[in-house]
Structures are given as C-alpha cells and as structure tokens.
Amino acid sequence: MDELTNEQLKVILDVLNVYDPNDIQHVYSAMGSQEFLAEVTDAFQTILSFVKKGVDLIEKPVILKE
C-alpha cells in the first residue's frame, strides 16, 4: 500500500473536520490541548485549500515540510 486513494483522502478530511478534543483527551491528554487542536485545524485548512485549488493530492503529493 504505497498510494493514498481518493476514499482515504476523504476519510482523512472527515476526521480532521470533525475532530473534537473532548473525545480523546481522557485517553491521550496531549491530543486534547488547545495547541494540538490548533494544529489539527491548521492541517485541515491547508489540505482543504489544496483540494479547493484542484491539487490532486493522490497523483501529485505535496512535499512535506520538516
């Protein structure tokens, strides 16, 4: 499994879009922090902007920054 399918991308966007820190913070407290929530929101907005621009994240993956 070396490729991301369109369906998998939709799942990622769905998870990022509905992320609620209250659902996870009792299991992993760091994922309930405001800092992590801001990172999730930023990631969602970044990916969504690529999708809206028509960037095919499957065929032309975005190079990740370190």
QUIDA-V425509 format. One record per helix or strand. SS is the DSSP state (2 for helix, 1 for strand). FROM is the first residue (numbers start at 1). LEN is the number of residues. If there is no record, write none. Layout:
SS_FROM_LEN + SS_FROM_LEN
//
This chain:
2_6_13 + 2_21_4 + 2_29_4 + 2_34_20
//
